[in-house]
Every structure is written in structure tokens, then in C-alpha cells.
């Protein structure tokens, strides 16, 4: 059952004063883009169009520039409440979304809990074991549901990855992303979105640890539709050939601890090293959603100048903020749209 004692539910109340609300700067007419996300759910990036993905990244860039670099006060979430449900532990997602914990809540059933939360809050961010639970929540809830991570997808992480790459390369179209590791939820979110932004994808997984077959079929369709290249292999060196971005993740996800010995054996040779990086493009970079274990990526890569992992971690804050602002408010980005 989704709502039980293992679930941590908190209400994050975004507060401020009326006086502070007036401390805003006027930028003239808001920039226009034919995208309207208010009231929608974010369960998977598969449900979002190319323009909608670009809009979320534009929103994140706008908020980061105005708040972090320009020092502006933007009380866009004034008076809004976010319910957060964690069946799985979380650091970056929770810290990025949470401002102040006001109370805890446990509900006896999913349906009852959703009715309570829908009446008390403006959105629900949930980190769950089964993606089907999110689908049920979206069906029964009257407020937006945001996927904080499920067994199938991790959309918030990939939005942060894309923002990081956009900032580093100045655009996303034409980049080649290489994934070396487990065919997991993080990879699935890349697979259902990369082609929409014009990025090529090369995937290396051990035999028996490939991505979901249904998601693979969707990715093949996207690759054909958007004119991008897709490679699936068991050879990390083949996958890394001419890659701009090398990406990996944990080999042992939460709930897979009993498979540790089997997985460590199966993933031998899949550590991202400088030897593998030599096959990549000269401007290669490295991403990892953290926490990282040494067997997944060598220190020489993880702490290299090409590693963007800490910028990537920070950008979780801005992309989650962008999602919440887009789903809950009428605010539109005021700064120039970045190149994608």
C-alpha cells in the first residue's frame, strides 16, 4: 500500500509577507511560447512534447538567472503548498523541493489520502517503488502529481541533466549521449526525451540488464521521427565512440540490495574510466545523478574538469522549481530563451 508508515509525507509551505510580494522587477511583456502546463501532471517525459521540454528548461534557466545571479526576489509560489511522499529515501530531490516542513500526515488508503492531500495542498511530489502508483494517483487526484522517482522513470533528474548540458555546450541539438550501465529508470527518462531535443543516444548495458523493451520500442520510434541516431550494445567502448556526454548511475538501485553480488559480477568492465573516455569526443563531459560508487566511475573521471556532477546536482533545484512554477502558476520566463 502506498500510504503506510514507510511513506514519509510532509507539507512544504512556501511562505512570505505581502510586503515582500511587492519586491519584484518588471521586465515588460512576458516572452511568449505556445505552451501551457498549468494543472498538468509530470509522470514521465514521454508525455511532454519537444516544445514543452524546452519550455521547462527555459523556465529553469530564467529562474536560476534571476534568483541566483541577479539576486531578485520572486515569490512565485506565495501561498502554495506541496505534499511530498517518500517510499524511497531522498536527498537531492527532497532538498530541492522542500522549503519548510510544516506538518506530517499519514493516510489509511491511497484514495482517502489523495482526497485529503488534494484538499490541503496544491501539488503532490511522490517517490515510489511502483510507477503504477503514480498513474493511480494522477487518476484519482484533483491536483498535479509530480514523479520524484519510480521504478520506471526519473524525469526530474533528466531535466537537471539537460539544463546542465545546455549551460555547458550552449545547446543540446546534435549532442551524442552515451549511457554505460544499468537499463534503469534514469536511462528510461533519457530514452523518452533525448530525441525530442535532437540528441543522439548510444546505450551499453550488460546482457540481461537492458532497458525495458516497451520503452526501447518507443525510443526507436522517436529516433526515426526526430531523425536522431540510436545504438544499443553490450560494448562500452563501442557506445563511447565519439560521445559528447558519458553518463552512468548506480548499478544497484534501492530495493536491489539482494542482487549485489550478481550485479557487481555482471557489470565488470562497465566502469567509466579515462580509457573509455579516450573513445569519446574531444569535448566530452561526464554526468552521474549521485550518490556515486567507485566501481561505477573511476576517480580520475569523476573528479576531472570534464565532470559536471556537482553543477548537475545543483540544477535539480532549478528544474524542480521550474516544474512547480509551470504546473502551479501563470508565470512565463522573462529572460531571453536559450538555444536548444
ZANUNU-29306 format. One line per field, with one value per residue (C-alpha): residue number from 1; chain; x, y, z. Coordinates in Angstrom, 1 decimal. Layout:
BEGIN
resi: (NUM, ...)
chain: (A, ...)
x: (X, ...)
y: (Y, ...)
z: (Z, ...)
//
This chain:
BEGIN
resi: (1, 2, 3, 4, 5, 6, 7, 8, 9, 10, 11, 12, 13, 14, 15, 16, 17, 18, 19, 20, 21, 22, 23, 24, 25, 26, 27, 28, 29, 30, 31, 32, 33, 34, 35, 36, 37, 38, 39, 40, 41, 42, 43, 44, 45, 46, 47, 48, 49, 50, 51, 52, 53, 54, 55, 56, 57, 58, 59, 60, 61, 62, 63, 64, 65, 66, 67, 68, 69, 70, 71, 72, 73, 74, 75, 76, 77, 78, 79, 80, 81, 82, 83, 84, 85, 86, 87, 88, 89, 90, 91, 92, 93, 94, 95, 96, 97, 98, 99, 100, 101, 102, 103, 104, 105, 106, 107, 108, 109, 110, 111, 112, 113, 114, 115, 116, 117, 118, 119, 120, 121, 122, 123, 124, 125, 126, 127, 128, 129, 130, 131, 132, 133, 134, 135, 136, 137, 138, 139, 140, 141, 142, 143, 144, 145, 146, 147, 148, 149, 150, 151, 152, 153, 154, 155, 156, 157, 158, 159, 160, 161, 162, 163, 164, 165, 166, 167, 168, 169, 170, 171, 172, 173, 174, 175, 176, 177, 178, 179, 180, 181, 182, 183, 184, 185, 186, 187, 188, 189, 190, 191, 192, 193, 194, 195, 196, 197, 198, 199, 200, 201, 202, 203, 204, 205, 206, 207, 208, 209, 210, 211, 212, 213, 214, 215, 216, 217, 218, 219, 220, 221, 222, 223, 224, 225, 226, 227, 228, 229, 230, 231, 232, 233, 234, 235, 236, 237, 238, 239, 240, 241, 242, 243, 244, 245, 246, 247, 248, 249, 250, 251, 252, 253, 254, 255, 256, 257, 258, 259, 260, 261, 262, 263, 264, 265, 266, 267, 268, 269, 270, 271, 272, 273, 274, 275, 276, 277, 278, 279, 280, 281, 282, 283, 284, 285, 286, 287, 288, 289, 290, 291, 292, 293, 294, 295, 296, 297, 298, 299, 300, 301, 302, 303, 304, 305, 306, 307, 308, 309, 310, 311, 312, 313, 314, 315, 316, 317, 318, 319, 320, 321, 322, 323, 324, 325, 326, 327, 328, 329, 330, 331, 332, 333, 334, 335, 336, 337, 338, 339, 340)
chain: (A, A, A, A, A, A, A, A, A, A, A, A, A, A, A, A, A, A, A, A, A, A, A, A, A, A, A, A, A, A, A, A, A, A, A, A, A, A, A, A, A, A, A, A, A, A, A, A, A, A, A, A, A, A, A, A, A, A, A, A, A, A, A, A, A, A, A, A, A, A, A, A, A, A, A, A, A, A, A, A, A, A, A, A, A, A, A, A, A, A, A, A, A, A, A, A, A, A, A, A, A, A, A, A, A, A, A, A, A, A, A, A, A, A, A, A, A, A, A, A, A, A, A, A, A, A, A, A, A, A, A, A, A, A, A, A, A, A, A, A, A, A, A, A, A, A, A, A, A, A, A, A, A, A, A, A, A, A, A, A, A, A, A, A, A, A, A, A, A, A, A, A, A, A, A, A, A, A, A, A, A, A, A, A, A, A, A, A, A, A, A, A, A, A, A, A, A, A, A, A, A, A, A, A, A, A, A, A, A, A, A, A, A, A, A, A, A, A, A, A, A, A, A, A, A, A, A, A, A, A, A, A, A, A, A, A, A, A, A, A, A, A, A, A, A, A, A, A, A, A, A, A, A, A, A, A, A, A, A, A, A, A, A, A, A, A, A, A, A, A, A, A, A, A, A, A, A, A, A, A, A, A, A, A, A, A, A, A, A, A, A, A, A, A, A, A, A, A, A, A, A, A, A, A, A, A, A, A, A, A, A, A, A, A, A, A, A, A, A, A, A, A, A, A, A, A, A, A, A, A, A, A, A, A, A, A, A, A, A, A)
x: (0.0, 1.4, 0.3, 1.8, 4.3, 7.2, 5.9, 7.2, 4.7, 5.5, 3.8, 6.3, 4.7, 6.2, 5.7, 6.4, 4.8, 2.7, 5.4, 7.9, 5.5, 5.9, 9.7, 9.6, 11.1, 9.1, 10.6, 7.9, 5.8, 6.5, 8.2, 5.7, 5.7, 2.7, 3.0, 0.5, 1.4, -0.6, -2.6, -0.8, 1.0, 4.6, 4.8, 7.2, 8.9, 7.3, 4.1, 5.8, 6.3, 9.6, 8.3, 7.1, 10.5, 12.3, 9.8, 10.7, 14.4, 13.9, 11.9, 14.7, 17.3, 15.2, 14.6, 18.3, 19.5, 17.0, 17.2, 20.8, 22.7, 20.6, 19.6, 15.9, 13.2, 10.5, 7.7, 6.1, 5.0, 3.5, 0.8, 1.3, 1.7, 3.5, 2.8, 5.9, 5.6, 8.8, 8.6, 12.3, 15.0, 16.0, 18.5, 18.7, 15.0, 13.7, 16.1, 15.4, 11.7, 11.4, 11.5, 9.9, 8.2, 5.0, 3.4, 3.4, 0.4, -0.3, -3.4, -5.1, -5.5, -4.4, -7.8, -8.5, -5.0, -5.3, -8.6, -7.1, -4.0, -5.9, -7.9, -4.9, -2.2, -1.6, 0.5, 2.0, 5.6, 6.0, 8.9, 7.5, 8.5, 5.9, 5.1, 1.6, 1.0, 1.7, -0.7, -3.4, -2.6, -2.9, -6.2, -7.7, -6.1, -7.5, -4.1, -0.9, 1.2, 5.0, 7.1, 10.1, 11.3, 9.7, 10.9, 10.4, 11.3, 13.2, 12.1, 13.3, 16.8, 16.9, 15.6, 18.6, 20.9, 19.6, 19.9, 23.5, 24.4, 22.6, 24.7, 27.9, 27.6, 25.3, 22.7, 21.5, 20.8, 23.3, 24.9, 25.6, 24.8, 26.3, 24.9, 27.1, 25.5, 22.1, 19.0, 17.2, 14.7, 17.2, 18.1, 14.4, 13.8, 16.7, 15.3, 11.9, 13.1, 16.6, 15.4, 12.8, 15.6, 17.7, 20.2, 21.6, 21.8, 24.2, 23.5, 25.7, 24.3, 25.3, 23.3, 20.2, 20.2, 18.9, 16.3, 12.6, 11.5, 8.4, 10.4, 13.0, 10.3, 9.1, 12.7, 13.2, 10.0, 11.3, 14.7, 13.0, 10.5, 13.1, 16.0, 18.4, 20.7, 20.2, 22.6, 22.1, 25.1, 26.9, 30.2, 31.1, 33.9, 31.6, 29.0, 31.5, 32.8, 32.6, 30.3, 29.9, 28.4, 29.2, 26.6, 26.2, 24.2, 24.2, 24.4, 22.4, 19.2, 17.1, 15.3, 18.0, 20.5, 20.0, 21.2, 24.5, 26.9, 25.2, 25.2, 28.8, 29.9, 27.7, 28.9, 32.6, 34.1, 31.4, 33.2, 33.7, 37.4, 39.8, 40.5, 36.8, 36.8, 39.6, 37.0, 34.7, 34.7, 37.4, 34.8, 33.4, 31.8, 30.6, 27.3, 26.1, 23.0, 24.7, 25.3, 28.3, 30.2, 33.9, 33.1, 30.7, 33.2, 36.9, 38.1, 40.1, 36.9, 34.6, 36.9, 38.1, 37.5, 35.1, 32.9, 29.7, 28.2, 28.1, 26.6, 24.2, 23.2, 22.6, 20.4, 18.0, 16.9, 16.2, 14.5, 12.2, 11.4, 10.7, 8.3, 6.4, 6.2, 5.0, 2.4, 1.0, 1.3, 0.8, 4.4, 6.2, 10.0, 11.1, 14.6, 15.8, 15.1, 18.3, 19.4, 18.4)
y: (0.0, 3.4, 5.3, 3.5, 4.0, 3.7, 6.6, 10.0, 12.7, 16.3, 19.5, 22.1, 25.6, 28.3, 31.5, 35.2, 38.5, 40.8, 43.4, 41.0, 40.3, 43.8, 43.4, 42.4, 43.9, 44.5, 43.2, 44.4, 42.0, 38.3, 36.3, 34.2, 30.5, 28.4, 26.2, 25.9, 23.4, 24.7, 22.0, 19.1, 16.1, 15.3, 11.5, 10.8, 12.9, 10.7, 12.7, 16.0, 17.5, 18.9, 22.4, 21.6, 20.2, 23.2, 25.4, 23.7, 24.1, 27.8, 28.3, 26.7, 28.9, 32.0, 31.3, 30.5, 33.7, 36.0, 34.5, 33.2, 35.7, 38.8, 38.4, 39.1, 38.1, 36.1, 34.9, 32.9, 30.2, 32.5, 30.7, 27.3, 24.0, 20.9, 17.4, 15.1, 11.3, 9.3, 5.5, 5.6, 7.7, 11.0, 13.8, 16.0, 15.7, 16.4, 19.3, 20.8, 20.8, 21.5, 24.9, 24.4, 21.3, 22.3, 19.0, 15.3, 13.2, 9.5, 8.2, 4.8, 4.3, 5.8, 7.1, 8.6, 10.1, 11.7, 13.3, 14.7, 16.0, 17.4, 19.5, 20.7, 21.2, 22.4, 19.5, 16.2, 15.1, 11.3, 9.0, 5.5, 1.9, 1.2, 3.6, 2.3, 4.0, 7.4, 6.6, 5.8, 9.0, 11.1, 9.4, 10.0, 13.3, 16.8, 18.4, 17.9, 14.8, 15.1, 12.0, 12.3, 8.8, 5.5, 2.1, 3.2, 6.9, 9.7, 12.8, 15.5, 14.1, 14.3, 17.8, 18.8, 16.9, 18.7, 22.1, 21.3, 20.3, 23.3, 25.6, 23.8, 23.3, 26.3, 24.0, 20.4, 19.6, 17.3, 16.1, 12.4, 11.0, 7.7, 5.6, 2.9, 0.9, -0.5, -0.2, 1.6, 4.4, 7.2, 5.8, 5.3, 9.1, 9.9, 7.4, 9.0, 12.6, 12.9, 12.6, 15.3, 17.7, 16.5, 14.4, 11.1, 8.2, 5.3, 2.7, 0.0, -2.4, -6.0, -8.8, -9.3, -5.7, -4.0, -1.2, -2.0, -3.5, -1.3, 1.8, 0.7, 0.4, 3.9, 5.2, 3.6, 5.4, 8.7, 8.3, 7.8, 10.6, 13.2, 12.0, 11.0, 8.0, 5.2, 2.4, -0.4, -2.6, -4.6, -3.0, 0.2, 1.2, 1.0, 3.1, 5.7, 6.2, 10.0, 10.7, 14.2, 13.1, 10.0, 9.0, 6.3, 5.6, 3.2, -0.5, -1.4, 0.6, 0.8, -2.5, -4.5, -5.0, -8.7, -8.8, -7.0, -9.9, -10.9, -7.3, -6.5, -9.6, -8.7, -5.1, -5.9, -3.8, -1.2, 1.3, 4.6, 5.2, 7.5, 4.6, 4.6, 8.4, 8.3, 6.9, 9.9, 13.3, 15.7, 17.9, 15.0, 15.6, 13.3, 13.1, 11.0, 11.6, 10.7, 9.1, 7.6, 4.4, 4.0, 0.8, 2.8, 5.5, 5.9, 8.8, 10.1, 10.7, 11.6, 14.4, 15.6, 19.0, 17.2, 16.1, 18.2, 16.2, 19.0, 21.5, 18.8, 18.3, 22.0, 22.2, 19.8, 22.8, 25.0, 22.3, 21.2, 24.9, 25.3, 22.3, 23.6, 27.1, 25.9, 23.5, 25.8, 29.4, 31.6, 32.9, 32.9, 33.2, 36.9, 36.5, 35.5, 31.9, 29.9, 28.0, 24.3)
z: (0.0, -1.0, 2.2, 5.1, 7.9, 5.5, 3.5, 4.6, 3.8, 4.6, 3.6, 2.4, 2.8, 0.8, 2.9, 2.7, 3.5, 1.5, 1.7, 0.2, -2.6, -3.9, -4.2, -7.9, -11.0, -14.2, -17.4, -19.8, -21.8, -20.9, -23.5, -25.5, -26.3, -27.1, -24.1, -21.2, -18.5, -15.6, -13.9, -15.7, -14.1, -14.6, -14.5, -17.4, -20.1, -22.7, -22.1, -22.9, -26.3, -27.5, -27.0, -23.5, -22.6, -23.9, -22.0, -18.7, -19.4, -20.4, -17.2, -15.1, -16.8, -16.3, -12.5, -12.0, -13.7, -12.0, -8.5, -8.2, -10.4, -10.4, -6.7, -7.4, -5.0, -6.9, -4.6, -7.4, -5.1, -2.4, -0.5, -2.3, -0.5, -1.8, -0.3, -0.5, -0.3, 0.0, -0.1, -1.0, 0.7, -0.9, -0.5, -3.7, -4.7, -1.2, -0.5, -3.9, -3.4, 0.3, 1.9, 5.3, 6.8, 8.5, 9.4, 8.8, 7.5, 7.2, 5.4, 5.7, 2.0, -1.3, -2.3, 1.1, 1.3, -2.1, -1.3, 1.9, 0.2, -2.8, -0.4, 1.7, -0.9, -4.5, -5.7, -4.7, -5.3, -4.8, -4.8, -5.1, -5.9, -8.5, -11.3, -11.4, -8.1, -9.7, -12.5, -9.9, -8.0, -11.2, -12.0, -8.6, -7.6, -8.4, -8.2, -10.2, -9.4, -9.9, -10.2, -7.8, -8.9, -9.7, -10.9, -14.5, -14.7, -13.0, -15.1, -12.6, -12.8, -16.5, -16.7, -14.4, -16.7, -19.8, -18.1, -17.2, -20.8, -22.2, -19.9, -20.8, -24.5, -25.3, -26.9, -27.0, -30.6, -32.2, -28.9, -28.5, -25.1, -24.2, -21.3, -19.8, -17.0, -15.9, -18.0, -15.3, -14.6, -15.2, -18.6, -19.4, -18.9, -21.3, -23.8, -23.9, -24.3, -25.9, -29.5, -29.0, -28.3, -31.2, -29.3, -30.4, -27.9, -27.5, -24.8, -23.4, -20.9, -19.8, -21.2, -19.1, -17.8, -20.9, -20.7, -20.8, -24.1, -24.4, -23.7, -26.2, -28.9, -28.1, -28.3, -31.7, -32.9, -31.5, -33.2, -36.5, -36.0, -35.0, -37.2, -34.5, -34.1, -31.6, -30.7, -28.2, -27.5, -24.8, -25.5, -23.5, -25.9, -28.9, -27.1, -26.1, -29.6, -30.4, -27.5, -26.1, -22.8, -20.8, -18.3, -15.7, -12.5, -9.6, -10.6, -7.5, -7.1, -3.9, -3.5, -5.4, -2.5, -2.5, -6.1, -5.2, -5.9, -9.1, -10.4, -9.5, -11.4, -14.4, -14.6, -14.6, -17.5, -17.3, -15.1, -16.9, -17.0, -18.8, -21.2, -22.2, -22.3, -24.9, -27.3, -26.7, -28.5, -27.5, -25.7, -23.7, -20.3, -17.5, -15.6, -12.6, -10.6, -7.3, -4.9, -6.8, -6.0, -7.2, -9.2, -11.4, -12.4, -11.7, -9.5, -12.5, -14.4, -11.5, -10.2, -13.6, -15.2, -17.6, -14.7, -14.3, -11.5, -8.9, -11.3, -12.3, -8.6, -8.1, -11.2, -9.6, -7.5, -10.5, -12.7, -9.8, -9.2, -12.9, -12.8, -9.8, -11.2, -14.6, -13.2, -10.5, -11.7, -14.7, -14.7, -18.0, -18.4, -18.7, -19.9, -23.4, -24.4, -24.5, -27.6, -27.6)
//
